[in-house]
Structures are given as C-alpha cells and as structure tokens.
Amino acid sequence: METIYFKTVDPISQELLRSASQRGIKVHWDRYERLQPQDGFLRLGLSCPFGCLQGPCRIDPFGRGPDRGICGLDRDGMVAALLLRLTVQGALEAMNEFPSLKKIPNIFRSAPLDRIAPRAIKKLGGQELSLEEISNAASLLQRPLASPEDLIIKALRLGILTLGLLEIKKMEEKAQRSLPLQAGYGLLANGDRIIGVCGQPSPKFLETLAKKASQNFGHRRPLLSLGDWIPVNGGFLPCVCTSGEAELLLASGKIHLLIAGPGADPSMVELCLSLGIPFISSHDTKDAKKILRLVQEKVDTSSPTSFAPDTSLIEETEVILDAKELEEILKKGRARKLFLLGGADAPQQSLGWIPMEVASSLRGEKGCLIAAWGDAALWILKKGLASPGNKPPVYILDEQAGPLLALKALGAIRKLKALQVCFSSLKSCRDLAMALGLASLSVKISVAVPLPLWGSEKVRNLLAEKLGAQGGSLTHFDHAPHAQEILDWFLRKEA
C-alpha cells in the first residue's frame, strides 16, 4: 500500500482500499497492475484495426522490424484507420440511445448549432450528415484504398454526428433546466439497509422500489448510486462516490444489495458474488417485496462493519441540464473564459487528483467561470467547490451532454472562442468521438490520457491541420499528464 496516494487522493477511499487489501479483496487497481505493461502497439496506434483474420499485423515503432502489414498497409494508414475505427464505435454507442431510429432528422436545427455545424461539415467533405455515414466509415475499414487524410476526415465527420445524436436525445427529453444532486460518503451514515445502484436501471422501477424501501426501512435514502447519474423522482439518485470508487463501496460492507442496470461494469456483479452481496440485474425480477426481503436477510446475516463515515460529508448542488440556463449564467457573470473539465475516473491517474487540483487553481483566475461533468464533477462537488457558498461556484453540467451544453451556450452569445474543454479521461469510444466532434466545431480540446496517435507523425499533423482549419484544436499527450500540465494548458495564452 505504499503506492496508495497514486491510486486515489481521497482519505476515505484510501481507508477502504487498505481494508480491501488486508481482506484479500481485489479491485480494479489490482487488475490494472496485473495488466502492465499494456499493449504498446495499440497505445501508439500501430496494431492493425482492419477486419482481417490474416493478422494481427503490427508495425515496429522504432523502424527495426516490420514497416507494413501483410496487405501492405503502412504506419500512417494504420494509425489513421485505428482512429476511425474507435470513432465508428463511438458513433454506434451514441446510436444505442435510438434503437428504432431509421433516418436522422435535421439534427442541427436549433441555434447556434444551425450556424456552427453546417460550416464545419462543409469544410469536411461537404455532404450533409446521415446515418449512412457510420456504415460508409465501416466500409473504409475493409482494406480500402483510402488515404490517411480521408480516414481522418471521416472520423471528424463521425465526431460531429455523435454530437448531433446527443442533441437529438436532449431535444427528446423533458424540458428541465436543472435537477438537484447530492454526493459524498456521508450519505451512508444514517442507513443500516442500503441498496446500491449502478448502470442505468429503469427509473420507474427505482422510484417504486425507493418508495417501498423508505416505508419499510424508515429512512429517506435507501437507494444510493455508486457513481452513475440516475434521474429519479425529479432529481438524481444521491451519489455516494464516483465510478472509480464503486468497488470500494461494495467491499465496505455498507451495501446490502446491488441493482445492476445496463452499462454496469462486470466487476460489480463478480464482486457481489465473491462477497455474498445479493444483486438484481436488469434481466432479473422487479418484485419489490422480494428485493426488500433479500436486503433484510443480508442485514440479519452480516457482521457489523467498522466503516462509519461522518454525516457532514455530503455536498449538494443543482445540475444544469439546459443550455439556456448556462447562457444566462455566462451573461450575468460577464466571463471572458469558460473552462470545462470532465470525464470518468481512470486508474492511469490518482482518482480525483486532476479535477480537484485544476478546479481549485482555476477558481482564482479573474473573469473565468469553471464547469464540470462526469466523475470529475463528482470529485469537485465532494470537495465543496460546487457549493453555492463559493463565489463563484464550479457549475455542474449534465453528465452526458455537458460539453454540448457549453458549446450551445457560448455559441449563442458568439463567444465560442472562450470555451476550453479538458477530458480528464476517455472511458468510452463515444467520449473520443465527442472530443473530435467538439474540436471540429472550433472548440479547444485537451485529453489527459494518451491517444493511439503517436505511431504516426503524419497523422498527428494531418489531424492538427484539419482541426486548425476549423478553428479548433486537440491537445493530447504521450504520457499520463500531471495536473500542472493540464492547468498550464488552460492558462496558456494564444500566440
């Protein structure tokens, strides 16, 4: 445990991590360490992404071994094709929200996207975006004769398409300006029968279960989220922790049943099995009486846990869901910059380090407002930086569409150049597609994890050139950057 500070900055998480280690419970840091060193070819983009079973082909980054794949693909084509493949997957992840969508509507009809997006799309091939963009891109991953430049352009178009699909989802949701959110380990203090929730189970089912559990167990918060943002009963289910801390919560002994919905990590169910915690998956019964009986049986057979977090460790804020509300805040604050920080936890960085360090430092900058989304936002909230008592607070945005809200709000007041967005991590391919889409719409983006682009200088230059022509940029690193490097990027003055 001498490296515990490299795993998480939170003292309570460190306590839980020590306890899990002493009891022989393996969590995601253990799996991460056992996987080292991870595939260096993939990290550089030099492992072929084409759907070909004659490989796998890899290119030697040092020029001493293979310089082409079996089909003759060179390093530039390989890196560009891998970027496209990841972006195709990102667009498909966004499409999962619309299983019956056959034709894409005019996705950029609302201001200011109706002005920004068509201009960018015109520079990247000209044709209007459609769902066929995804299948056309997939066809380029079957040994095509497409140049690296063509592959990059297609990836950027898919990035814009991904933002468009997120915009459709926002338009289909009920018009809500904001929802309350609580977060912190203190949520565990007064409950002796607690149901943990991860993934995205049916909100209707959770509302019914929460009502019955409150009646039976006699406390207000019987259901708690383990890192996922889950809308329930006119608010978000209270989040005890971020997604990177979820396994520690299961190991704490405070969770008496887990509900695992779509999107939950397989490790959560496996940990429940090893610890004897009953769980309900999205395919299991939705019988509330049976679930509450399982909770009571677990309580009756469990030994008391020594984990007792302080009741004061709860923070609350309003999550902004509507671009108009953010636009009003920007006008009122007369901010010349909006710094946006977000993304999911990742084991490459000490959990909470970058969001808390960077947000704390940026709050001292004059004329700058700070906003956050995802796990980064939960860390900032838990630290108290999003409290209304802070003047100004860090504003918390919608967990999935936070960057899109910022784009729309600043675009509406024609201050898009004032926006800088840092992804503290990329958990899914959709995150990468969003980053590319935002940069294609003239936003300055940085990503605090290495991208598989370092195997080809030509591809990096082409990507920078295409994004620069749009007025955007994508800053990325060949290493896991320090918080100071991200802070320097935010504060760097334009030449």
C-alpha positions as CSV (number, residue, x, y, z in Angstrom):
1,M,0.0,0.0,0.0
2,E,3.0,2.3,-0.3
3,T,1.6,3.5,-3.6
4,I,-1.9,4.3,-2.3
5,Y,-1.5,8.0,-3.0
6,F,-1.0,7.2,-6.7
7,K,-4.4,5.4,-6.7
8,T,-6.7,8.0,-5.0
9,V,-6.4,11.3,-3.3
10,D,-9.5,10.8,-1.1
11,P,-8.6,9.8,2.5
12,I,-11.8,7.7,2.9
13,S,-11.2,5.9,-0.4
14,Q,-7.6,5.2,0.9
15,E,-9.0,3.7,4.1
16,L,-11.4,1.5,2.1
17,L,-8.6,0.5,-0.2
18,R,-6.4,-0.5,2.7
19,S,-9.2,-2.5,4.2
20,A,-9.9,-4.3,0.9
21,S,-6.3,-5.2,0.5
22,Q,-6.0,-6.6,4.1
23,R,-9.0,-8.8,3.4
24,G,-7.7,-10.0,0.1
25,I,-10.4,-8.3,-2.0
26,K,-9.2,-7.5,-5.5
27,V,-10.5,-4.2,-7.1
28,H,-9.8,-2.5,-10.4
29,W,-6.3,-1.2,-9.4
30,D,-5.2,-4.8,-8.9
31,R,-6.4,-5.8,-12.3
32,Y,-4.8,-2.7,-13.8
33,E,-1.4,-3.5,-12.3
34,R,-1.6,-7.2,-13.4
35,L,-2.2,-6.0,-17.0
36,Q,1.0,-4.0,-17.1
37,P,2.7,-3.5,-19.4
38,Q,-0.3,-2.9,-21.7
39,D,0.0,-3.4,-25.4
40,G,2.4,-0.7,-26.6
41,F,1.5,-1.2,-30.3
42,L,-2.2,-0.4,-29.6
43,R,-1.2,2.6,-27.4
44,L,0.7,4.0,-30.4
45,G,-1.9,3.1,-33.0
46,L,0.4,0.6,-34.7
47,S,-1.8,-2.5,-34.3
48,C,-3.9,-3.0,-37.4
49,P,-7.6,-2.3,-36.8
50,F,-8.9,-3.7,-40.1
51,G,-11.4,-6.6,-40.0
52,C,-8.9,-9.1,-41.4
53,L,-8.0,-12.5,-40.0
54,Q,-4.6,-12.8,-41.7
55,G,-3.0,-10.9,-38.9
56,P,-2.8,-9.4,-36.4
57,C,-0.2,-7.2,-38.0
58,R,1.9,-4.7,-36.0
59,I,4.4,-2.2,-37.2
60,D,7.7,-1.6,-35.3
61,P,7.7,1.9,-33.9
62,F,11.5,2.0,-34.0
63,G,11.9,1.1,-37.6
64,R,13.9,-2.0,-37.0
65,G,11.2,-4.6,-37.6
66,P,8.0,-4.8,-39.8
67,D,7.2,-1.5,-41.5
68,R,4.0,-2.7,-43.2
69,G,1.1,-5.1,-42.6
70,I,0.6,-8.2,-44.7
71,C,-1.7,-6.3,-47.1
72,G,0.9,-3.5,-47.4
73,L,-0.7,-1.0,-45.0
74,D,1.9,1.4,-43.7
75,R,2.1,3.1,-40.3
76,D,0.2,6.3,-41.4
77,G,-2.7,4.3,-42.7
78,M,-2.7,2.0,-39.7
79,V,-2.8,4.9,-37.1
80,A,-5.5,6.8,-39.1
81,A,-7.6,3.6,-39.5
82,L,-7.5,2.9,-35.8
83,L,-8.7,6.4,-35.0
84,L,-11.6,5.9,-37.5
85,R,-12.4,2.5,-36.0
86,L,-12.7,3.9,-32.5
87,T,-14.8,6.8,-33.7
88,V,-17.2,4.4,-35.6
89,Q,-17.6,2.6,-32.3
90,G,-18.3,5.9,-30.5
91,A,-21.0,6.9,-33.0
92,L,-22.6,3.4,-32.6
93,E,-22.6,3.9,-28.8
94,A,-24.5,7.1,-29.3
95,M,-26.9,5.3,-31.7
96,N,-27.7,2.8,-28.9
97,E,-29.9,5.6,-27.5
98,F,-32.2,5.3,-30.5
99,P,-32.8,1.6,-31.4
100,S,-35.6,2.4,-33.8
101,L,-34.1,5.5,-35.5
102,K,-34.1,4.9,-39.2
103,K,-33.4,8.3,-40.6
104,I,-31.6,11.2,-38.9
105,P,-33.6,14.4,-38.7
106,N,-32.2,17.8,-39.1
107,I,-30.1,17.5,-36.0
108,F,-28.6,20.9,-36.0
109,R,-31.7,23.0,-36.5
110,S,-31.5,24.8,-33.1
111,A,-29.4,27.9,-32.6
112,P,-26.4,28.2,-32.5
113,L,-25.7,24.7,-34.0
114,D,-27.6,25.6,-37.1
115,R,-24.9,28.2,-37.8
116,I,-21.8,26.4,-36.5
117,A,-22.3,22.8,-37.6
118,P,-23.1,23.3,-41.4
119,R,-20.0,25.4,-41.8
120,A,-17.8,22.7,-40.3
121,I,-19.4,19.9,-42.2
122,K,-19.0,21.8,-45.5
123,K,-15.2,22.0,-44.9
124,L,-15.1,18.3,-44.1
125,G,-16.4,16.8,-47.3
126,G,-19.4,19.0,-48.0
127,Q,-22.2,16.3,-47.9
128,E,-24.9,16.5,-45.3
129,L,-24.6,14.1,-42.4
130,S,-26.8,11.0,-42.3
131,L,-26.8,7.6,-40.6
132,E,-25.2,6.1,-43.7
133,E,-22.1,8.0,-42.5
134,I,-21.5,5.2,-40.0
135,S,-21.8,2.3,-42.5
136,N,-19.7,4.2,-45.0
137,A,-17.0,4.7,-42.4
138,A,-17.1,1.0,-41.5
139,S,-16.6,0.1,-45.2
140,L,-13.4,2.0,-45.1
141,L,-12.1,-0.4,-42.5
142,Q,-12.1,-3.3,-45.0
143,R,-8.7,-2.9,-46.7
144,P,-9.7,0.3,-48.6
145,L,-7.5,2.4,-50.8
146,A,-8.4,5.5,-48.7
147,S,-5.6,7.8,-47.8
148,P,-4.9,8.7,-44.1
149,E,-6.4,12.2,-44.8
150,D,-9.7,10.6,-46.0
151,L,-9.8,8.4,-42.9
152,I,-9.2,11.4,-40.6
153,I,-11.9,13.5,-42.3
154,K,-14.4,10.6,-42.0
155,A,-13.5,10.3,-38.2
156,L,-14.1,14.0,-37.7
157,R,-17.5,13.9,-39.5
158,L,-18.5,11.0,-37.3
159,G,-17.5,13.1,-34.3
160,I,-19.9,15.8,-35.4
161,L,-22.6,13.1,-36.0
162,T,-22.1,11.9,-32.4
163,L,-22.8,15.4,-31.1
164,G,-25.8,15.5,-33.3
165,L,-27.2,12.3,-31.8
166,L,-26.7,13.7,-28.3
167,E,-28.6,16.8,-29.4
168,I,-31.5,14.6,-30.5
169,K,-31.6,13.0,-27.1
170,K,-31.6,16.4,-25.4
171,M,-34.5,17.6,-27.6
172,E,-36.5,14.4,-26.8
173,E,-36.1,14.7,-23.0
174,K,-38.5,16.7,-20.9
175,A,-37.5,20.4,-20.7
176,Q,-35.9,20.7,-17.3
177,R,-33.5,23.5,-16.5
178,S,-31.8,21.7,-13.6
179,L,-32.0,18.8,-11.1
180,P,-30.6,18.5,-7.6
181,L,-27.7,16.2,-6.9
182,Q,-26.2,15.1,-3.6
183,A,-22.8,13.4,-3.3
184,G,-20.4,12.1,-0.6
185,Y,-19.7,9.3,1.8
186,G,-21.8,10.9,4.4
187,L,-24.9,9.5,2.6
188,L,-24.0,6.2,4.2
189,A,-24.0,7.5,7.8
190,N,-27.7,7.0,8.8
191,G,-28.7,4.0,6.8
192,D,-28.5,0.4,8.0
193,R,-30.3,-1.1,5.0
194,I,-28.8,0.4,1.8
195,I,-29.4,-0.6,-1.8
196,G,-26.6,0.3,-4.2
197,V,-27.4,1.1,-7.8
198,C,-25.0,1.1,-10.8
199,G,-25.6,1.4,-14.5
200,Q,-28.9,2.7,-15.8
201,P,-31.9,0.6,-14.5
202,S,-35.5,1.7,-15.3
203,P,-36.2,5.0,-13.4
204,K,-39.9,3.8,-12.9
205,F,-38.7,0.6,-11.2
206,L,-36.3,2.6,-9.0
207,E,-39.0,5.1,-8.0
208,T,-41.3,2.3,-7.0
209,L,-38.6,0.5,-5.1
210,A,-37.4,3.6,-3.3
211,K,-40.9,4.4,-2.1
212,K,-41.5,0.9,-0.7
213,A,-38.0,0.8,0.8
214,S,-38.5,4.1,2.6
215,Q,-41.7,2.9,4.1
216,N,-40.2,-0.5,5.2
217,F,-36.8,0.7,6.4
218,G,-37.7,4.1,7.8
219,H,-35.1,6.3,6.2
220,R,-35.1,8.8,3.4
221,R,-32.3,7.5,1.2
222,P,-32.5,3.7,0.9
223,L,-31.2,3.8,-2.7
224,L,-27.8,5.2,-3.4
225,S,-25.9,5.5,-6.7
226,L,-22.4,4.1,-6.9
227,G,-21.1,6.6,-9.4
228,D,-23.8,6.8,-12.1
229,W,-26.0,9.8,-12.7
230,I,-29.5,8.3,-12.5
231,P,-32.6,10.6,-12.7
232,V,-35.3,9.6,-10.2
233,N,-38.2,11.5,-8.7
234,G,-37.4,14.9,-10.0
235,G,-33.7,14.7,-9.1
236,F,-30.7,12.5,-9.3
237,L,-30.3,9.5,-7.1
238,P,-27.7,10.5,-4.5
239,C,-24.2,9.5,-5.5
240,V,-22.1,8.1,-2.6
241,C,-19.0,8.0,-4.8
242,T,-17.5,8.3,-8.2
243,S,-17.5,5.3,-10.6
244,G,-13.8,4.6,-9.8
245,E,-14.7,4.2,-6.1
246,A,-17.7,1.9,-6.6
247,E,-15.9,-1.4,-6.0
248,L,-14.5,0.0,-2.7
249,L,-18.1,0.8,-1.6
250,L,-19.2,-2.8,-2.2
251,A,-16.1,-4.0,-0.2
252,S,-17.0,-1.6,2.7
253,G,-19.9,-3.8,4.0
254,K,-22.4,-0.9,3.8
255,I,-24.2,-2.1,0.7
256,H,-26.8,-4.8,1.4
257,L,-28.0,-5.3,-2.2
258,L,-26.9,-4.2,-5.6
259,I,-29.1,-3.3,-8.6
260,A,-27.0,-3.5,-11.8
261,G,-28.6,-1.9,-14.8
262,P,-27.4,-1.6,-18.4
263,G,-23.9,-0.1,-18.5
264,A,-22.7,-1.6,-15.2
265,D,-19.2,-3.0,-15.1
266,P,-19.0,-6.8,-15.0
267,S,-16.7,-6.4,-12.0
268,M,-19.6,-5.2,-9.8
269,V,-21.6,-8.4,-10.2
270,E,-18.4,-10.6,-9.8
271,L,-17.6,-8.7,-6.6
272,C,-21.1,-9.2,-5.3
273,L,-20.8,-12.9,-5.9
274,S,-17.4,-13.2,-4.1
275,L,-18.6,-11.1,-1.1
276,G,-22.1,-12.7,-0.8
277,I,-24.0,-9.5,-1.6
278,P,-27.3,-10.2,-3.3
279,F,-27.8,-8.4,-6.6
280,I,-30.5,-7.8,-9.1
281,S,-29.6,-7.4,-12.8
282,S,-31.7,-5.7,-15.5
283,H,-32.9,-9.2,-16.5
284,D,-34.0,-10.3,-13.0
285,T,-37.2,-9.9,-11.2
286,K,-38.6,-6.4,-10.5
287,D,-40.6,-7.7,-7.5
288,A,-40.0,-5.0,-4.8
289,K,-41.1,-7.2,-1.9
290,K,-38.6,-9.9,-2.9
291,I,-35.8,-7.4,-3.2
292,L,-36.6,-5.9,0.2
293,R,-36.6,-9.4,1.7
294,L,-33.2,-10.1,0.3
295,V,-31.9,-6.8,1.8
296,Q,-33.3,-7.7,5.2
297,E,-31.8,-11.2,5.0
298,K,-28.4,-9.7,4.2
299,V,-28.6,-7.3,7.1
300,D,-29.6,-10.2,9.5
301,T,-26.6,-12.3,8.5
302,S,-24.0,-9.7,8.2
303,S,-21.4,-8.7,10.7
304,P,-21.2,-5.1,11.8
305,T,-18.8,-3.0,9.7
306,S,-16.3,-0.6,11.2
307,F,-16.7,1.8,8.3
308,A,-18.6,4.8,9.7
309,P,-18.3,8.0,7.6
310,D,-19.1,11.3,9.1
311,T,-22.6,12.6,8.5
312,S,-21.1,16.0,7.4
313,L,-19.6,14.5,4.3
314,I,-22.5,15.4,2.0
315,E,-22.5,18.1,-0.6
316,E,-25.4,19.3,-2.7
317,T,-25.8,21.3,-5.9
318,E,-28.0,21.8,-8.9
319,V,-27.1,20.1,-12.2
320,I,-27.6,22.3,-15.2
321,L,-29.5,20.5,-17.9
322,D,-30.4,23.3,-20.2
323,A,-28.1,25.4,-22.4
324,K,-30.3,28.5,-21.8
325,E,-29.6,28.4,-18.1
326,L,-25.9,28.2,-18.6
327,E,-26.2,31.0,-21.2
328,E,-27.8,33.2,-18.6
329,I,-25.1,32.5,-16.0
330,L,-22.4,33.4,-18.6
331,K,-24.1,36.7,-19.4
332,K,-24.6,37.6,-15.8
333,G,-21.0,36.7,-14.9
334,R,-19.6,38.5,-17.9
335,A,-17.0,35.8,-18.1
336,R,-14.3,36.0,-20.8
337,K,-13.5,32.3,-20.4
338,L,-15.4,29.1,-19.6
339,F,-13.1,26.3,-18.5
340,L,-14.9,22.9,-18.7
341,L,-13.4,19.8,-17.0
342,G,-14.9,16.3,-17.1
343,G,-14.7,12.7,-17.8
344,A,-14.7,9.3,-16.0
345,D,-12.3,8.0,-13.4
346,A,-9.3,6.0,-14.8
347,P,-6.6,4.0,-13.0
348,Q,-3.9,5.7,-15.0
349,Q,-4.3,8.8,-12.7
350,S,-4.8,9.1,-9.0
351,L,-8.6,9.4,-8.6
352,G,-9.7,13.0,-8.1
353,W,-6.3,14.5,-8.5
354,I,-6.6,16.3,-11.8
355,P,-10.2,17.6,-11.3
356,M,-9.7,18.9,-7.7
357,E,-6.3,20.4,-8.3
358,V,-7.1,22.0,-11.6
359,A,-10.5,23.3,-10.5
360,S,-9.1,24.7,-7.2
361,S,-6.4,26.6,-9.1
362,L,-8.6,27.9,-11.9
363,R,-11.1,29.4,-9.4
364,G,-8.5,32.1,-8.7
365,E,-8.5,33.3,-12.3
366,K,-10.2,36.6,-13.0
367,G,-13.0,36.7,-15.5
368,C,-13.2,32.9,-15.7
369,L,-16.0,30.5,-14.9
370,I,-15.5,26.8,-14.4
371,A,-17.9,24.0,-15.1
372,A,-17.6,20.2,-14.9
373,W,-19.3,17.0,-15.8
374,G,-19.0,13.2,-15.1
375,D,-16.8,11.8,-12.4
376,A,-14.7,14.9,-12.5
377,A,-17.8,16.9,-11.4
378,L,-18.5,14.5,-8.5
379,W,-14.9,15.0,-7.2
380,I,-15.3,18.8,-7.5
381,L,-18.7,18.5,-5.7
382,K,-17.4,16.3,-2.9
383,K,-14.6,18.9,-2.3
384,G,-17.2,21.6,-1.8
385,L,-16.2,23.6,-4.8
386,A,-19.7,23.5,-6.4
387,S,-21.4,24.7,-3.2
388,P,-23.5,27.8,-3.7
389,G,-21.4,29.3,-0.8
390,N,-18.4,29.5,-3.1
391,K,-18.4,32.7,-5.2
392,P,-18.5,31.8,-7.9
393,P,-19.1,28.1,-7.6
394,V,-18.0,25.5,-10.1
395,Y,-21.1,24.8,-12.2
396,I,-22.1,21.2,-12.6
397,L,-23.4,20.2,-16.1
398,D,-25.4,17.2,-17.4
399,E,-23.3,14.1,-17.1
400,Q,-23.6,13.0,-20.8
401,A,-24.1,16.3,-22.6
402,G,-22.1,18.7,-20.5
403,P,-19.7,19.8,-23.3
404,L,-22.6,20.1,-25.8
405,L,-24.5,22.5,-23.4
406,A,-21.3,24.6,-23.1
407,L,-20.9,24.7,-26.9
408,K,-24.5,25.8,-27.4
409,A,-24.5,28.4,-24.6
410,L,-21.3,30.1,-25.7
411,G,-22.2,29.8,-29.4
412,A,-25.5,31.6,-28.7
413,I,-23.6,34.6,-27.3
414,R,-21.0,34.3,-30.0
415,K,-18.1,33.6,-27.6
416,L,-17.2,30.1,-28.7
417,K,-13.5,31.0,-28.6
418,A,-13.9,31.5,-24.9
419,L,-14.5,27.7,-24.4
420,Q,-11.8,25.3,-23.4
421,V,-12.7,21.6,-22.6
422,C,-10.5,19.1,-20.9
423,F,-11.4,15.4,-20.8
424,S,-9.7,14.1,-17.7
425,S,-10.1,10.6,-19.1
426,L,-11.8,8.8,-22.0
427,K,-13.7,5.8,-20.7
428,S,-15.6,5.0,-23.9
429,C,-15.3,5.5,-27.6
430,R,-18.2,7.9,-27.5
431,D,-16.1,10.2,-25.4
432,L,-13.4,10.2,-28.1
433,A,-16.0,10.8,-30.8
434,M,-17.3,13.7,-28.7
435,A,-13.9,15.2,-28.3
436,L,-13.2,15.0,-32.1
437,G,-16.7,16.5,-32.8
438,L,-16.2,19.4,-30.5
439,A,-12.7,20.2,-31.9
440,S,-14.3,20.0,-35.4
441,L,-16.7,22.7,-34.3
442,S,-13.8,25.1,-33.4
443,V,-13.5,24.2,-29.7
444,K,-10.1,23.9,-28.0
445,I,-9.9,20.4,-26.5
446,S,-7.3,18.6,-24.4
447,V,-7.3,14.9,-23.3
448,A,-5.5,13.9,-20.2
449,V,-4.8,10.3,-21.3
450,P,-2.6,9.1,-24.2
451,L,-4.3,8.7,-27.5
452,P,-3.3,6.0,-30.0
453,L,-1.8,8.6,-32.4
454,W,1.9,8.6,-31.5
455,G,2.8,5.9,-34.1
456,S,2.5,8.4,-36.9
457,E,3.7,12.0,-37.0
458,K,1.9,12.4,-40.4
459,V,-1.4,11.5,-38.9
460,R,-0.9,13.9,-35.9
461,N,0.0,16.7,-38.3
462,L,-3.0,16.0,-40.6
463,L,-5.4,15.9,-37.6
464,A,-3.9,19.2,-36.3
465,E,-4.2,20.8,-39.8
466,K,-7.8,19.7,-40.3
467,L,-8.9,20.9,-36.8
468,G,-6.9,24.1,-37.1
469,A,-8.7,25.0,-40.4
470,Q,-12.0,24.7,-38.4
471,G,-10.6,27.0,-35.6
472,G,-10.3,24.1,-33.1
473,S,-7.5,22.0,-31.6
474,L,-6.9,18.7,-29.9
475,T,-4.1,18.6,-27.4
476,H,-3.0,15.2,-26.2
477,F,0.0,13.6,-24.5
478,D,2.3,10.6,-25.0
479,H,2.1,10.0,-21.2
480,A,-0.4,10.4,-18.4
481,P,0.0,14.2,-17.7
482,H,0.4,15.8,-14.3
483,A,-2.3,18.2,-13.0
484,Q,0.1,21.1,-13.6
485,E,0.4,20.3,-17.3
486,I,-3.4,20.4,-17.6
487,L,-3.5,23.7,-15.7
488,D,-0.8,25.1,-18.0
489,W,-2.9,24.2,-21.0
490,F,-5.9,26.0,-19.6
491,L,-3.9,29.1,-18.9
492,R,-1.7,29.1,-22.0
493,K,-2.0,32.4,-23.9
494,E,-2.7,32.2,-27.6
495,A,0.3,33.3,-29.8
